[in-house]
């Protein structure tokens, strides 16, 4: 991930919420549906959707629609490495 400092700072700012750090940890090396993330994080769907939208809008997540369900994954696995180094538990 060869990015300028401004972009790197924006990524860190976007990750600057405990729920978003947990989302990255949950998506490390895999993809997950909104329902699965909601259960793992134990938060309401509306709140989770807000966090997912922010992360997607800032280019951290990919979303794939499968019928009525949406499956999310990390755009870059290096995000998972950052979160792993921070020892974020889920």
Order of alpha helices (4+ residues) and beta strands (2+ residues): alpha-alpha-beta-alpha-alpha-beta-beta-alpha
